[in-house]
Amino acid sequence: MALPLDETVAAHWLGAHRCRPPFHSDDPPAGHDAFAAPVDQPHTDQTVAQRAGHDAARTADRAHRKAAADDLAESDQVRADAVKLLRAAAADAAASRVERDLAAVRARVASLPRPRTLLVFGREAGSIRGIYVSGGYGFLNDVLEVAGGVNVFADIKRENIQISSEQVLARAPEAIDELRGPMTPGRLEAEREVWRQLPGVPAVRSGRIHLLQGDWLTVPGPRVAEAARVVADALHPPR
């Protein structure tokens, strides 16, 4: 007895991609040989070829997508490398510019007297207490040297030192450069007057007390040459 077949299975078994009515009797229709070779072989070969073509197209598409992804990744890497090169070039250009500006400041003051200078970058407001000054090491000391001054605490190889008013008197600076943040004109004059409490200091007697404004003056960075110029202009005013 032949087993009942649904339309899809029957079509596949017969080798054709179209549905045919199933037969459910014990005997196949007259003239039908259930075990005969498929009659639609040319159509089957065509379908196989179509499937092969579709598979090849999908494979080619996947290869194209992978190649595109690889190209994009390579493009991103090239872009990242270019950015690094540009940043390095910009850094080199900035460093060269700072060196040129420092050399210009140094050249301007090279032939001028070098006053012994107290470089202050911190103290208690309105008093001569809690004084912080540059020692003979670090970028502030370097700025002072480029600007044409001699650090009165150059012998102490530290970036910063806390000193007392007695030490200011003992070191007897010829100039006092104090680096401060922005202040109003009234506050600026009041803080300058505080130093009048030490009349025995040469800088106080001659009035060479310079309060230089700008938070960036104490920051080692691309404006270091500008800081040197500001200090140089205070110690050696342009004529």
C-alpha positions as CSV (number, residue, x, y, z in Angstrom):
1,M,0.0,0.0,0.0
2,A,1.3,3.4,-0.9
3,L,1.7,5.8,2.1
4,P,-0.3,9.1,1.8
5,L,2.0,12.0,0.9
6,D,1.3,15.7,1.4
7,E,1.7,18.1,-1.6
8,T,5.1,19.4,-0.6
9,V,6.7,15.9,-0.1
10,A,5.1,14.6,-3.2
11,A,6.5,17.5,-5.3
12,H,10.0,17.0,-3.9
13,W,9.8,13.2,-4.5
14,L,8.7,13.7,-8.0
15,G,11.6,16.1,-8.6
16,A,9.5,19.1,-9.5
17,H,9.0,22.5,-7.6
18,R,5.3,22.7,-8.2
19,C,2.4,21.1,-6.2
20,R,0.5,18.2,-7.5
21,P,-2.7,16.7,-6.1
22,P,-2.0,13.8,-3.8
23,F,-3.4,10.4,-4.4
24,H,-4.6,8.3,-1.4
25,S,-5.9,5.2,-3.1
26,D,-4.2,1.9,-2.8
27,D,-3.6,1.8,-6.6
28,P,-1.9,4.7,-8.4
29,P,-3.8,6.3,-11.2
30,A,-4.0,4.5,-14.5
31,G,-0.8,4.7,-16.5
32,H,1.2,6.1,-13.5
33,D,4.4,4.4,-12.6
34,A,5.2,5.4,-9.0
35,F,8.8,4.2,-9.4
36,A,9.5,5.8,-12.8
37,A,12.3,8.3,-13.1
38,P,11.4,12.0,-12.5
39,V,9.9,13.5,-15.6
40,D,11.0,17.0,-14.9
41,Q,14.8,16.5,-14.8
42,P,15.5,19.6,-16.9
43,H,13.7,21.8,-14.5
44,T,15.6,20.2,-11.5
45,D,18.9,20.9,-13.2
46,Q,17.9,24.5,-13.8
47,T,16.9,24.9,-10.2
48,V,20.2,23.5,-9.0
49,A,22.0,25.9,-11.3
50,Q,19.9,28.8,-9.9
51,R,20.6,27.8,-6.4
52,A,24.3,27.5,-7.1
53,G,24.1,31.0,-8.7
54,H,22.4,32.4,-5.6
55,D,24.9,30.7,-3.3
56,A,27.8,32.2,-5.3
57,A,26.1,35.6,-5.2
58,R,25.7,35.4,-1.4
59,T,29.4,34.3,-1.0
60,A,30.5,37.2,-3.2
61,D,28.3,39.6,-1.2
62,R,29.8,38.3,2.1
63,A,33.3,38.7,0.7
64,H,32.5,42.2,-0.5
65,R,31.1,43.2,2.9
66,K,34.2,41.8,4.6
67,A,36.5,43.6,2.3
68,A,34.5,46.9,2.9
69,A,34.8,46.3,6.7
70,D,38.6,45.7,6.3
71,D,38.9,48.8,4.2
72,L,37.0,50.8,6.9
73,A,39.2,49.5,9.7
74,E,42.3,50.3,7.7
75,S,40.9,53.8,7.0
76,D,40.3,54.3,10.7
77,Q,43.9,53.3,11.5
78,V,45.3,55.6,8.8
79,R,43.2,58.4,10.2
80,A,44.4,57.7,13.8
81,D,48.0,57.6,12.6
82,A,47.5,60.9,10.8
83,V,46.0,62.5,13.9
84,K,49.0,61.4,16.0
85,L,51.4,62.8,13.4
86,L,49.5,66.1,13.3
87,R,49.5,66.4,17.1
88,A,53.2,65.6,17.2
89,A,53.9,68.2,14.5
90,A,51.8,70.7,16.4
91,A,53.7,69.9,19.7
92,D,57.0,70.3,17.9
93,A,56.0,73.6,16.4
94,A,54.8,74.9,19.8
95,A,58.0,73.8,21.5
96,S,60.1,75.6,18.9
97,R,58.0,78.7,19.3
98,V,58.5,78.7,23.1
99,E,62.3,78.2,22.6
100,R,62.4,81.1,20.2
101,D,60.5,83.4,22.6
102,L,62.6,82.5,25.6
103,A,65.8,83.1,23.5
104,A,64.4,86.6,22.6
105,V,63.8,87.4,26.3
106,R,67.2,86.2,27.2
107,A,68.8,88.3,24.5
108,R,67.0,91.5,25.5
109,V,68.3,91.4,29.1
110,A,71.7,89.8,28.4
111,S,73.7,93.1,28.8
112,L,71.7,94.5,31.7
113,P,72.5,94.3,35.4
114,R,71.0,91.2,37.1
115,P,69.3,92.2,40.4
116,R,69.2,89.8,43.3
117,T,65.5,88.9,43.3
118,L,63.0,87.4,45.7
119,L,60.4,85.5,43.7
120,V,57.3,85.0,45.8
121,F,54.3,82.9,44.7
122,G,52.3,82.8,47.9
123,R,51.7,84.4,51.3
124,E,49.0,85.3,53.7
125,A,46.8,88.1,52.5
126,G,47.6,91.4,54.1
127,S,50.6,90.2,56.0
128,I,54.3,89.2,55.8
129,R,53.6,85.6,57.0
130,G,53.4,82.3,55.3
131,I,55.7,83.4,52.5
132,Y,56.4,80.8,49.8
133,V,59.2,81.6,47.4
134,S,61.1,79.8,44.6
135,G,64.3,78.0,45.5
136,G,67.1,77.3,43.1
137,Y,65.4,74.5,41.3
138,G,62.3,74.3,39.0
139,F,60.7,76.2,36.2
140,L,60.1,79.4,38.3
141,N,63.8,79.6,39.0
142,D,64.5,79.1,35.3
143,V,62.0,81.8,34.4
144,L,63.8,84.2,36.7
145,E,67.2,83.5,35.2
146,V,65.9,83.9,31.7
147,A,64.3,87.2,32.7
148,G,67.6,88.6,33.9
149,G,67.4,88.1,37.7
150,V,69.4,86.3,40.3
151,N,67.4,84.2,42.8
152,V,68.4,85.1,46.4
153,F,67.5,81.5,47.4
154,A,69.4,79.9,44.5
155,D,71.6,78.0,46.9
156,I,68.6,76.0,48.2
157,K,67.9,73.4,45.5
158,R,64.2,73.1,46.0
159,E,61.2,74.3,43.9
160,N,59.5,76.0,46.8
161,I,60.5,77.2,50.2
162,Q,58.5,78.6,53.1
163,I,60.4,81.5,54.7
164,S,59.9,84.1,57.3
165,S,60.2,87.9,57.2
166,E,63.6,87.6,59.1
167,Q,64.9,85.5,56.2
168,V,63.8,88.2,53.7
169,L,65.8,90.7,55.7
170,A,68.8,88.4,55.8
171,R,68.8,87.8,52.1
172,A,68.3,91.5,51.3
173,P,66.8,91.2,47.8
174,E,67.2,94.2,45.5
175,A,63.9,93.4,43.8
176,I,60.7,91.5,44.9
177,D,58.6,89.9,42.2
178,E,55.4,88.5,43.6
179,L,53.2,86.3,41.4
180,R,49.5,86.8,42.2
181,G,46.1,86.0,40.8
182,P,43.8,88.7,39.4
183,M,43.1,91.5,41.9
184,T,41.3,94.9,41.9
185,P,43.6,98.0,41.7
186,G,42.8,98.8,45.3
187,R,43.7,95.3,46.5
188,L,46.8,95.3,44.4
189,E,48.1,98.5,46.0
190,A,47.2,97.3,49.5
191,E,49.2,94.1,49.1
192,R,52.1,96.1,47.7
193,E,52.1,98.3,50.8
194,V,52.3,95.3,53.1
195,W,56.0,95.0,52.2
196,R,56.6,98.5,53.6
197,Q,56.8,96.7,57.0
198,L,60.3,95.7,56.0
199,P,62.0,99.0,55.3
200,G,65.5,97.5,55.8
201,V,65.1,95.4,52.6
202,P,66.8,97.1,49.6
203,A,63.9,96.3,47.3
204,V,61.5,98.1,49.7
205,R,63.7,101.1,50.0
206,S,64.0,101.5,46.2
207,G,60.4,100.7,45.5
208,R,61.2,97.7,43.3
209,I,58.2,95.7,44.5
210,H,56.4,94.1,41.6
211,L,53.0,92.4,42.0
212,L,52.5,90.5,38.7
213,Q,49.0,89.3,38.1
214,G,47.9,86.1,36.3
215,D,47.2,82.5,37.6
216,W,49.0,81.2,34.5
217,L,52.3,82.7,35.7
218,T,52.9,79.8,38.1
219,V,51.8,77.1,35.7
220,P,54.6,75.3,33.7
221,G,53.1,75.2,30.2
222,P,53.1,76.8,26.7
223,R,53.0,80.3,28.2
224,V,56.2,80.0,30.1
225,A,58.0,82.3,27.6
226,E,55.3,84.9,28.2
227,A,55.9,84.5,32.0
228,A,59.6,85.1,31.4
229,R,58.8,88.3,29.4
230,V,56.4,89.6,32.2
231,V,59.1,89.1,34.8
232,A,61.8,90.6,32.6
233,D,59.7,93.7,32.0
234,A,59.2,94.1,35.7
235,L,62.9,93.8,36.4
236,H,64.1,95.7,33.3
237,P,61.3,98.0,32.1
238,P,61.6,98.6,28.4
239,R,62.7,102.1,27.5
